[in-house]
Amino acid sequence: MISATTHIARLARAAYVFAREGVFGVVDPALVPPPGQLLLRLARLIERPGSKSGPRLSRALTRLGPAYLKLGQFLATRPDVVGVVMAKDLESLQDRLPPFSQTEAEAVIAQSLERPLAQAFVTLGPPVAAASIAQVHRGEIERKGVRRQVAVKVLRPNVASRFRRDLSDFFFVAHKAEAHSAEARRLRLVEVINTMSRSVAMEMDLRLEAAALSEMAENTNDDPDFRVPAVDWDRTTHNVLTMEWVDGIPLNDRIRLEQAQVDLPDLGRKVIQSFLRHALRDGFFHADMHPGNLFLDDTGRLVAVDFGIMGRLGQKERRFLAEILLGFITRDYRRVAEVHFEAGYVPGHHSVENFAQAIRAIGEPIHNRTAEEISMARLLTLLLEVTGLFDMQTRPELILLQKTMVVVEGVARGFDPKLDIWKIADPVVREWIERNLGPVGRIQGAMSGAGELARVLAHLPDIASRAVAVLGNLEKMTREGVMLSQETIATMGRTEVRKNRWRTIALWIIAATFIGILIAVRNL
């Protein structure tokens, strides 16, 4: 009861902020049930002056704090949940907050490194960037008499407790929505919040970001066009990440790139091919590749920073991606359809032929357009929309891939508006397919399958023993029934009474507030 009341009170505050920022002002009252129409009229009465201009939803999310800011950014990667229009609006949501004080930052560093600041760093400058979870300082270290510039990322004090509180509210709404909405269950809202929760938890342990940097460094060690900064593990902890300072030209500084006479079309090629190589070859890609996180160093290589958000693709997902891209390149739409069924993404009761027909409707218009009009990201967006008609459940890893591809393609086309996306992607895709689905790949796959089969056979006695125990328990339950003590029955009864009492209140408030918000954001 206390928990539900607390959630409702905090969610009511969030609804108030949405109302003050005018988010409900774009809702069509005709789409809302009569009780909700009254609440909409009341919400319009408390709009603050000037709220009708500018990005209303972004302002509201920023006011509500770091967790809501992250929620908005995360939902920007989930157009299947919030709609394409809202997802596009949320793409402009900037994760920028005022920095915390230099004194607090120095205290966090000294406590985390368990030594005085002066012993760890020769100098530590003021923050150069600040976001919802951490901020970055420029520092200097000395090792063996040689001084080097470093970037020092410091976690915000007490940020974890704030996130835990707000995430519990998000889970409360998601559970209630799935309990009463088939569409919410199809979208797997609880899993959406779970994914966001795991992502945030990883971002708040800077050792994990350092590990992501290290893993990608190993993956890209021989790449001619891409590298990542080196991690200083001696000065890295849960709350502090120290790495090489990057002195390159940021990709969002077009003037400096032109002054340096950089080959901009070739730079666009590097961005696209690097991303596809990481996704297909490594199954591990940077999922926040906006221009501010990419630099061009003096050797002509791309350097990525901010590894808080990473994407992973298993072998099945990589094969899926490679085969559908090759299928569209070669116009083999039936093969594209078959890949969806083979991966288990589309239920078997649907017709492969009908699905291939739907995919043809996406692919054929592409081949009648010029190179600059073809968008691989748009193609994947339409593909995900069509798969929804064939009961394909949401695949968060593919949604994140698609959203990252939108950003990457946008960056590349900014340097070359006439970029031929298929021509640039083709060698990377074909190389992966030849290596993994050709004769060598099939031999390696067979060897891997044989090893897995051997492991399963080794565990067969243990599996059989557990199966006998389970069958014995089932037989006993069938014969004697499930026995509950009187105390357990009484406790269950009291719990049910409390749940029924507060369920009605909670559902009305959630229905009035968050269904209204959902309608609002879909119409932004």
N, C-alpha and C positions, 0 to 999 in steps of 0.2 A: 504493500500500500504506500509506504513512504517513498519507495523507489519510483513508483508510477507517478505520484504527486510531484516529486522533484523533476522528473522528466517533463511532465506537462507544464510546470512553471517555467522551466528554461526554454521549452519550445514556444511557449506563449510570448516570452520576451523576444525570441527570434522573429515570430510573426509580427510583433510590434515594430521591430526594426524594418522589416520588409514593407510594412504599411507606411512608416514614416518616410521611407525612400521612394515611395510611389510605385513599388513593384506591382501591386494589385490594380493600378490604374489602367493597365493594358488588357485586363481581363474582360471578355465579353460576358455581361451578366446573363445572357440567354443560355450560355453553356453551363451555368451553375444552378444546382437545385435551389428551391425557394429559401431554405434556411441559410444557405451560403450567400444568396443575393443580399440578404440583410446584413450579414457580416462584411460583405464587400462594400456596401454603402457606408458602414461604420468605419471601415478601414480608410476610405477616401477622405473622411472628415479629419483624420489626424495626419495627413500628408504634410510634410514641411514645405514651406515656400521654396520654389526653385527645384523641387524634386522631379518635375516633369522633363527636365532637360538632362542630357548625358546618359551614361550607362547605369541605369537604376539598379539592376541586379548586382553588378560589380561593386557599386558603392555599398549596398547592403551587406554583401558577403565580406567586404573589407572591414566594415564597422563591427561585424560579429566576431572578428578575431582570426587567429591563425588557422584553426581547424576548419572553419567555414571557407576561408580563403583556399585552403588545400582541397576542400570538397568541390568548390567551383572549378578549380584547375583539373581535378580528377574527372569530374563529369564532362569537362570539355573533351575528354578522350572517349566518352561513352554516348555517342549520338543515338544509339539504340535505346538508351534509357530516357534521355531528356529531349530527344528530337534534334534534327539536324540544325534547325535555326538557332536554338538555344546553345547548342554545342559550339556553333560558329561564333556566337556572341561572347561566349565564355573564353574563347581562345585569346581574346585581348586582355583578359584578367591578369594583371601583373602581380607577381609575388614580391612585392616591395613594401617594407615596413620601416619606420624610423629605427636607426641603430640604437642598441643599448650602450651604456656609457663605457668609456675606455677603462675606467677603474674596475667595473664589473667583469669586463673581458679579461683583463690581466689577472683578476682573482680566480676566474674559472681556469685559465691556463696554468697558473701556478699550482692550484689544488689538483688539477688533473694530471699534471706531469710530476707532481710530488717533489718539486724543487723550485727555488726562487726564479722569477722570470728572467733575471739578469744572467742566470746560469744556462738558460735554454736559448735565449735570443740576445744578440748584440743590440738590436733595435726592434721595436714593434710600433708601427705607425697607426694612425687612426683608421677606422673602418672605411673600406673603399666600396663596399656593397653590403646591403642588409636585406634579409628576407624573413619569412615567417618562422623558420626553424633555426637559422644560423646567420652569422655575418662573417665577412672576410676582411682580414688585415694584411698589409704588406709588411714583412719582417725581414730581418737579416740574421744569418747564423754564421758561425765560424767553425771550420773543421780542418784540422791540420794546418792552421795558419792561413787558410784560404776562406774568404768571405763570399757567401752566396745569397742571392735574393730568394725569398720563399713566400708563398701564400699561406696564411694561417686562417683556417676556418674554425670558428668558435660557436658552440651550441648556445642558444639563448637560455638564460637561467630559468628554471621552473617550467620550461615549455612542455615537458612530458606530462605533467599533471593536468595542464589545461587541455591537452589533446585527449587524454583519457576521458575526461569529463564530457567533452563534446561528442566524442566518438560513441560513448554509451547512449547519448540521445539519438544519434543516427541509427544505431542498432535497434533501439526501441521502436522507432518509426518503421524501419524495414521489416521487423518481425510482425508488427501489427498489420502492415500492408500485405505481406505474404499470407497472413492468416485469413484475410478477407478479400483478396483479389487474385484471380487466375492470371491476369496479365503481370502482376508483380511477381508471381511465382515463376512465370516464363522468363522474365527478365532477371530472376534470381537476385533480388535486391539485397538480401542478406549477404550473399556472396560478393556483391559489388562493394558493400561496406567492408566486408572481410578483406577484400583485395586492397582497398584503400588503407585499411588499418595496418596490414602487413607492410605496405609500401612506406607509410609514415614511420612505422617502428624501425624499419631499416634506415630511413633517412636520419633518424634521431640517434643512431649509433654510428658515429663517424668512422669507426674501425671498419664497418661494412662498406662504406663508400671507398675507403682506402683499398679494401680487398677487391672491389669492382675495378678500381684503377689498375691494380696489379694484374688481375686476370685479363683485362683488355690489353694491357701492355704485352703480356705473353702472346696473346692471340695475334696482335698486330706487329710483332717484332720485325717481321720481314716485309711489311707493307711499304711500298714506295711512297705513298701519298698521305699517310696518316700515322700519328703517334699520340701518346698521352703523357702528361707530366709524371715525373718520378716522385714516388712517395717517400717522405722522411719518416720511417717507422719509429725512430728513436723519439720523435716529438709528436707522435700520434696516439690518441687514446679514445675512449668512448666520447668525450666532449670536445676533443681538439684533433684537427687534421692538418698536418703540415706537408706541403708538397712544393715542387719546383715552381718558381714564378715564371709565367709565360710572357715573353716580351714581343709576341707577334702582333700582327694587325688584326683586330676583330673584324669578322665578316660583316658586321653591321656598319662599318666605317667605309662607305663607298669612296669617299674622297681620297683617303689614304691609299686604298687599293689602286685607284686610278693613277695617283701620283707615283706609286711604285711600279707602274706599268705592268700590272698583273694581267695575265691572260684570263679574262673573266669567264669566257665559255669553257675553258679548260678547268677553271676552278669549280664551275657548276658540275662538270663531269666527275671531278674528284669527290664532291659531296655525295652525289647519287651512288656512284660505284662503291665508295667506302661503306655507306650505310647498307647496301644490298650484300656486300661481302661479309659484313659482320653478322647480318641477320641469317644469311643462308649458310655460309661456311662455318661460323662459330656458334650460331644459335644464341648470341649474346650481343645486344645492341644498346647504344645510348638512346634513351627514349625522350630526350629533351634537347634536340639538336637545333634550337633556334639560333639565329646569327650571333647573339650575344655570348653563346657558349662555345663558339668556334673561332679559332684564330689561324692565321697563316704565318708560319715562322719564316726565318730568313733563308731556309733551304727549300721553300716551296711546299712544305708538308702541312696538312691540316693538323691542328692540335685542339682536342676537345677538353673542356673542363666541366665541372659540376656533374658528378656521377651519382647523384642522389636517386634518380629515377632510371632504372635499367629494365630492359625487356629480355625475356628468354623464350626461345622456341625449341621444343623437342624435335627429335628426328622426324616424327610424323608431321608436325606442323611445318617443318622446313621443306619436306617433300611436297606437302600440300601447296605451299607458296610457290615453289619452283615449277611444279607441273601446271598450276593454273596460269602462271605468267607465260610459260612456254605455249600452253594451249591457246591463249589469246593471241600470242605472236603468230602462231601457225594456223589460227582459226579452226582448231580442232575442239569444237564446243562439246562434243560428246565426251571426249577425254576429260575436259574440265568438270563435267557433270559426274563422271565415274569417280574422279578423285574425291569428290565430296562424299560419295557413298562409301568408298573404300576406307576413308578416314573415320566413318561413323558419324559424321556431322549432320547428315540428312537421314532421317528414319527410312528404313528399307521398304515401308509400304508405299512410298511415293514412286512415281515412274521416272526412270532415268531419262527417257525420251522427252517427257514434259519439262523436266528440269533443264535438259540441254536446250530445249526451245527457248526457255526463259533466259538462259545465258547468251544464246545467239542474239536476243533482242538487245543485250548490253554490248556485245562485241562487235556486231556488224557496223553500227554507226561510227565506231572508232576508226575503222579502215577506210571510211569515206572522208576523213578529215586530214588536214595538214598536220605536220609534226608538232607545231606549236599549240595546236588545239587538243592534242591527246594528253590526257592526264592519267597516269597509273594510279594515283591516289583516288581520283574520282571513280575510276574503274572498280577499285576494291570497295569503295563506299557503296556504289550501286549493287555490287555483288552481295554485300552483307545485307542490303535491303531486300534483295530478291530471295535470299536464303531464308529470311524470316517468313516468307509466304509458304515455304516448304518445311516449316517446323524445326529449322535448325536452331538449337539452343545457343545462347550467347557464349562466345569464346573470348574471354577477356584478353588473352595473349594476342589474338588476331586483331581485336579492336585496337589495342595499344600499338601494334605494328602498323595498322592502317592509319592511325592518327599521327604517328611519327612520320610516316611516309608523306602525309599531307604537308607537314612542316618542312621536311627535307626537300620535297619537290618544289615547294614555294621558294626556298632559299636558292636552289639551283636555277630556277627560272628567273629569279631576280638578276642573275648574272648573264643569262642567255634566254631571252624570251622565245627564241625559235628552237629551243632545246628539243631534240628528238629523243624522248624518254625511252622508247623501245630500242632504238639503236644503241644507246648507252647501256641499257640493262641487259641486252642480249648476251654479250660475252660472259658476264658474271653468272647469269642463269644457266647458260649452256655448259660452262665449266663445272658448275656444281652438279648438274644432271649427269654429265659424262663421268664424273668422278664417283658419284654415289649410286647412280642407277644404271651405269654401264657395266661391262663384264667384271671389272675390278671391284666395283661397288657391290655387285651381286655376290661375288665370292666372299668379300668381307662381311656382308650381311648374313650369308649362310654360316660362316664361322661364328659370328656373334650369336646367331640363333641356336647353334649347336651347344655353345657354352651355356646359354640360358636354360636349354633343355636339360643339360647335365646337372645344373644347380637344382632344378625342380625335382629331378629323379632322386637326388641325394636327400631331399626333404620329404619324400613320399612316406617313409615309416612314421615320421612325426605327424604328418597331415592325417594319416589313417588313424593314429591313436587319438588325436583330438576329435576326429569325426565320430569315432565310437563313443567317446565321452559325451559329446553333444546329443547323439541319438539316445543314449541312456537317460539323459536329463529330460529330453522331450517325452520319452515314454513314461517317465515318472510323473511329469506334469499332466499328461493326458489321463493317466490312471487316477491321480490323487487331486488334481487341480492345483491352482496357485493359492497358497495360504497367506493371508494377511492378518497381522495382529490387530486387536481392537484399537490399540493406540495409533497404529498407522492409519486405520480407517477414519478415526476421529480427526486426525491431523489433515488428511486429505479433504474431509468435509469442510473444515474451517478454512482451508486454503481456497477451496472452490467458492465459498461464500464471499470471501474477500475479492477474488478475481471477478466474480459477477458484478459486485457492487461498483468496482472501479472501471470495469471494462466499458460500460456504457458511456461514462464521463470521458474516458480517454479516447474512445472512438469518435465521439462527436467533435471533440476539440481537434483531433488529428484530421478528421475528415474535413472540417471547416477550414483549417489552416493550410495543411499540406496539399490537399487536392486543389485548393485555390492557388497555392504557389505553383504546382505543376502546370495548371492551366495557364497561369500567368507567364511562366517562362517559355512555354511552348508557343506563346503568341508574341514574344518579344521580337 
